[in-house]
Amino acid sequence: MLEKNSLLYWYPKIKDLHIPQPETSIFEIPAEVLRNIRQDELSDKFIADLAKSNPFGYPVFLRTDQASNKHFWDIASFVSSKETLKRSVFEVISHNLMADIMGLPFIAMVFREYIPMASKYKAFHGMPVSPERRYFVRDGQVVCHHPYWVEEAIRSYGTDKLPSNWRELSAQMNNETLDEINLLTTYSLQVAKLFKGYWSVDFCKAADGRWILIDMAEGIKSWHPTNCPKYVQPKPEDLV
């Protein structure tokens, strides 16, 4: 049974909606590689087979079915060329193995079409910080919505390499207009009708002005501002 946070679970349900999304190619990791992934040195055959499943060329966005490693953008999720693919695979898999206590239960590598976003500056390891929103839905309804890259999320990784006006730029990107809210609420309601229970739905604004649906996860396992009136404190059993 697929774990619900897996892209293999939620993406097939939403891919045909009339909502802009990155084109996506899924490469299920061979069982023998998956069994030994902690010790595997990422054989050239595995990398070559994986590369063949990329129909988008380069640059391309790389993740597993569970998570990317966008905070290490330049050496992980953003694959600039075929020559850098192996390093990116290593960094993305390493992040998945170290996440949480036991690592994430990933079973696939995923290439996603690289879409330039409406970023105003870069943070962390070259990651373009862009207007990004998280909408929470429950049982067919929108519960609440929030800018994703809040100031604290940026500041916690250090500010020494950020532009001097990064706070002002962030405030501009985090301004939720009425037109935007109406559009993303419409999109989120389309998604909500397809899922039971509590989910987060993430959107990012592209350089061409479109809002792109980029990710989903179970709501109780998703970052949620604790000062939101709709915030629900997860119980330990919710995070398993």
C-alpha positions as CSV (number, residue, x, y, z in Angstrom):
1,M,0.0,0.0,0.0
2,L,1.4,3.4,-1.0
3,E,2.3,5.8,1.8
4,K,0.0,8.9,1.3
5,N,2.8,11.4,1.2
6,S,4.4,9.6,-1.7
7,L,4.1,11.5,-5.1
8,L,3.1,8.1,-6.5
9,Y,-0.1,8.2,-4.4
10,W,-1.3,11.8,-4.9
11,Y,0.1,12.8,-8.3
12,P,-1.9,10.3,-10.4
13,K,-5.1,11.7,-8.8
14,I,-4.4,15.4,-9.7
15,K,-2.3,15.2,-12.9
16,D,-5.3,15.6,-15.2
17,L,-6.9,18.6,-13.4
18,H,-7.0,21.9,-15.2
19,I,-4.3,23.3,-12.9
20,P,-0.8,24.2,-14.1
21,Q,1.7,21.6,-12.9
22,P,5.2,20.5,-13.9
23,E,5.4,17.7,-16.4
24,T,6.6,14.7,-14.4
25,S,8.5,11.5,-15.1
26,I,8.7,8.7,-12.4
27,F,11.5,6.1,-12.2
28,E,10.8,3.4,-9.7
29,I,14.0,2.3,-8.0
30,P,14.8,-1.3,-8.7
31,A,14.2,-3.5,-5.7
32,E,17.8,-4.7,-5.4
33,V,19.1,-1.1,-5.4
34,L,16.5,0.0,-2.9
35,R,17.4,-2.9,-0.5
36,N,21.0,-1.7,-0.4
37,I,20.5,2.0,-0.9
38,R,22.3,2.9,2.4
39,Q,25.5,1.2,1.2
40,D,25.0,1.4,-2.5
41,E,27.6,3.6,-4.3
42,L,25.1,4.5,-7.0
43,S,26.3,2.3,-9.8
44,D,26.9,3.8,-13.2
45,K,24.2,1.5,-14.5
46,F,21.6,2.9,-12.1
47,I,22.5,6.4,-13.0
48,A,22.4,5.6,-16.7
49,D,19.0,3.9,-16.4
50,L,17.7,6.8,-14.4
51,A,19.0,9.3,-16.9
52,K,17.1,7.6,-19.7
53,S,13.8,8.3,-17.8
54,N,14.4,12.0,-18.1
55,P,12.4,13.3,-21.1
56,F,12.9,17.0,-20.3
57,G,16.6,17.5,-20.9
58,Y,18.5,19.9,-18.6
59,P,18.2,21.8,-16.4
60,V,15.6,19.6,-14.6
61,F,14.2,19.3,-11.1
62,L,15.0,16.1,-9.2
63,R,13.3,14.6,-6.1
64,T,12.2,11.3,-4.7
65,D,8.6,10.4,-4.4
66,Q,8.8,11.7,-0.8
67,A,11.0,14.8,-0.9
68,S,13.5,16.9,-2.7
69,N,16.5,18.6,-1.2
70,K,15.8,22.1,-2.4
71,H,17.7,23.8,0.5
72,F,20.9,22.4,-1.2
73,W,19.6,23.5,-4.6
74,D,22.8,23.9,-6.6
75,I,24.1,20.4,-5.8
76,A,20.9,18.5,-5.3
77,S,17.4,19.2,-6.7
78,F,18.5,21.5,-9.5
79,V,20.3,19.3,-12.1
80,S,22.0,21.6,-14.5
81,S,23.4,18.9,-16.8
82,K,23.8,15.1,-17.3
83,E,27.3,15.3,-15.9
84,T,26.0,16.6,-12.5
85,L,23.1,14.0,-12.3
86,K,25.0,11.5,-10.1
87,R,26.0,14.1,-7.5
88,S,22.4,15.4,-7.4
89,V,21.0,11.8,-7.0
90,F,23.4,11.2,-4.1
91,E,22.5,14.5,-2.4
92,V,18.7,14.0,-2.8
93,I,18.9,10.4,-1.6
94,S,21.1,11.3,1.4
95,H,18.6,13.9,2.4
96,N,15.7,11.4,2.3
97,L,17.7,8.9,4.3
98,M,18.5,11.4,7.0
99,A,15.1,13.0,7.3
100,D,13.1,12.3,10.4
101,I,14.4,9.6,12.7
102,M,14.3,6.6,10.4
103,G,14.5,8.3,7.0
104,L,11.7,8.7,4.5
105,P,10.2,5.6,2.8
106,F,11.0,6.6,-0.8
107,I,10.7,4.1,-3.6
108,A,11.2,6.2,-6.7
109,M,13.2,9.0,-8.3
110,V,11.2,11.7,-10.0
111,F,12.2,14.2,-12.7
112,R,10.0,17.3,-13.0
113,E,10.1,19.8,-15.7
114,Y,12.1,22.8,-14.6
115,I,9.9,25.9,-14.6
116,P,11.6,29.3,-13.9
117,M,9.8,30.9,-10.9
118,A,9.1,34.5,-10.1
119,S,12.0,34.6,-7.6
120,K,13.4,37.9,-6.2
121,Y,16.6,36.6,-4.6
122,K,18.5,33.3,-3.7
123,A,19.0,31.7,-0.4
124,F,20.6,28.6,1.2
125,H,22.7,26.9,-1.5
126,G,21.5,29.0,-4.5
127,M,17.8,28.2,-4.1
128,P,15.6,30.9,-5.8
129,V,13.1,32.2,-3.2
130,S,9.8,32.6,-4.9
131,P,6.2,33.5,-4.1
132,E,4.9,30.2,-2.6
133,R,1.7,29.4,-0.9
134,R,0.4,26.5,1.2
135,Y,-3.3,25.8,1.2
136,F,-4.8,23.4,3.7
137,V,-7.9,21.5,2.7
138,R,-10.1,19.1,4.7
139,D,-13.0,17.0,3.4
140,G,-13.6,19.0,0.3
141,Q,-13.2,22.5,1.8
142,V,-10.4,25.0,2.1
143,V,-9.4,25.5,5.7
144,C,-6.7,28.2,5.5
145,H,-3.8,29.4,3.5
146,H,-0.3,30.9,4.1
147,P,2.8,32.2,2.4
148,Y,5.4,29.4,2.7
149,W,8.7,31.4,2.8
150,V,8.0,33.3,5.9
151,E,10.8,35.5,7.3
152,E,11.8,33.1,10.0
153,A,12.2,30.2,7.6
154,I,14.7,32.2,5.6
155,R,16.5,33.7,8.7
156,S,16.9,30.3,10.3
157,Y,19.4,29.2,7.6
158,G,21.5,32.4,8.0
159,T,21.3,35.7,6.3
160,D,25.0,36.6,5.6
161,K,24.7,35.9,1.9
162,L,21.3,37.4,1.4
163,P,20.7,40.8,-0.3
164,S,20.4,43.7,2.2
165,N,16.7,44.2,1.3
166,W,15.7,40.5,1.5
167,R,13.0,41.3,4.1
168,E,11.3,43.8,1.8
169,L,11.6,41.5,-1.1
170,S,10.0,38.7,1.0
171,A,7.2,41.0,2.0
172,Q,6.4,41.7,-1.6
173,M,6.4,38.0,-2.5
174,N,4.3,37.1,0.5
175,N,1.5,39.6,-0.2
176,E,-1.6,37.6,-1.0
177,T,-3.9,39.6,-3.3
178,L,-7.6,39.0,-3.6
179,D,-7.3,37.8,-7.2
180,E,-4.6,35.3,-6.1
181,I,-6.6,34.0,-3.2
182,N,-9.7,33.5,-5.5
183,L,-7.6,31.6,-8.0
184,L,-5.8,29.4,-5.6
185,T,-8.9,28.7,-3.6
186,T,-10.5,27.5,-6.9
187,Y,-7.6,25.3,-7.6
188,S,-7.5,24.0,-4.0
189,L,-11.2,23.1,-4.1
190,Q,-10.6,21.0,-7.3
191,V,-7.9,19.1,-5.4
192,A,-9.9,18.8,-2.2
193,K,-12.8,17.0,-4.0
194,L,-10.4,14.2,-4.9
195,F,-9.1,13.4,-1.3
196,K,-10.6,12.4,2.0
197,G,-9.2,14.0,5.1
198,Y,-6.7,16.7,5.8
199,W,-4.1,17.8,3.2
200,S,-1.7,20.6,2.3
201,V,-1.4,21.8,-1.3
202,D,1.5,23.9,-2.3
203,F,1.7,26.4,-5.2
204,C,4.5,28.5,-6.6
205,K,4.3,31.5,-8.9
206,A,6.1,31.0,-12.2
207,A,8.1,33.8,-13.9
208,D,5.3,33.9,-16.6
209,G,2.7,34.7,-13.9
210,R,1.1,31.3,-13.6
211,W,0.5,29.6,-10.3
212,I,1.9,26.1,-10.4
213,L,0.8,23.2,-8.2
214,I,4.1,21.8,-7.0
215,D,3.5,19.5,-4.1
216,M,1.0,17.9,-1.7
217,A,1.2,16.1,1.7
218,E,-1.0,15.0,4.6
219,G,-1.9,18.2,6.4
220,I,-1.1,16.9,9.9
221,K,2.5,16.2,8.7
222,S,2.9,19.6,7.0
223,W,4.5,22.8,8.3
224,H,1.7,25.1,9.5
225,P,2.1,28.4,11.2
226,T,1.4,27.8,14.9
227,N,-0.3,31.3,15.2
228,C,-3.0,30.3,12.7
229,P,-6.4,29.8,14.3
230,K,-6.8,26.6,12.3
231,Y,-3.5,25.1,13.4
232,V,-3.8,21.6,14.9
233,Q,-1.1,20.3,17.2
234,P,0.0,16.9,15.8
235,K,0.1,14.0,18.2
236,P,3.1,11.7,18.1
237,E,1.1,9.0,16.4
238,D,0.1,11.4,13.7
239,L,3.7,11.8,12.6
240,V,4.4,8.1,12.1
